[in-house]
């Protein structure tokens, strides 16, 4: 099979905002307790942060982490999670039917985020709470001192303000599962009023309004249109969430599902632009794809979960080689929408539908999906190029003709290298022809491949490196992509 990628140095999609390599930590399952935080673990530091997990997160170079939820945030009382840990209340979390001990809270997270070299993207409870709790939280986090809430933070040991720039106005407020679900008018109003209060405090803070919980919601995209009618001029981003699954064990259909993400983004962009036109607004609405991943392996186990535990085993998907291919395609979709998607969060980061898994008291290891995310985060920063892919296709019942080659290309910030991210969706090897106008001196400097003969292969504590990316010799013959593989081809442009 043969495929071609054509690009022109002058034709670009846009600058890649590094925050598209963001992730998410929710108070859910073992993301916090047993994940990033486990006092007493042999690898924990003095704060109880697991150093083995921190090392893996630093390797991923995640620029922003959304916190503390997710569905959890919609009945979260943030004041419970600050101050002396011994005095914090234990609460029932209704979203995940768990017990929240609040031994890890706001201050701990902000400290952890600094240690992990990442920024906090803080979500506000607009389910059970409203403007007052939100404005107090923002004051607690960001005001230097001399007011009730900022002085309380100082009293709690954080003299310096947290300096959190990015805030989510609630979570999935259209979802019937959400504590405090709202109609689009109810949500649009509270989002507008909360945004107003926050921007009065500091107009430089960036706000994300909730879009639909996924593109299959019956109210999509009317939800987006109504919500933005209320708050278009007060917010900076609209959120998108979507999870992908292979319930039917149909690999070609699963690999095609990234086309659904592509179309979902196109529809949200069109809806935002419709509202912009209605409002005669000069401002483009940017997108925050703040929950995306493969999620289905753990659903059966979760239906048998015993409620009201601290740190239960929930959403612990063990990812296969197939899942890593889909994640590679989903990253390509984000890169191909770099002009509008400015923030994205792989949901989630540790243990809960995550690239990193741990055992309580034991090891931490990389799941299969770690690898495409790692290489995109490493080499996918700069300018996303407008590429044309010529590839044989296959027929998919949901998405029509799907190309066997899925690709994206990023020219590095300094223009010295070009990275091509490729997923070969076919069972055949694929000969690749790259034509790059304006970049006539390309020479291959690195070639990284993720593949495994067994598409159901997984990484576990006993065999953590079964599925791992391999660096191949860069000078190996004509460019051939292995069957059902994820490949990164990195070229020197010879320009710097
Ligand atoms: O990421 C898991 C859950 O998925 C989040 O809590 C929620 O926002 C979404 O439905």
Boltz pocket constraint, residues with backbone or C-beta under 6 A from the ligand:
constraints:
  - pocket:
      binder: B
      contacts: [[A, 26], [A, 69], [A, 70], [A, 71], [A, 72], [A, 171], [A, 172], [A, 291], [A, 347], [A, 348]]
      max_distance: 6.0
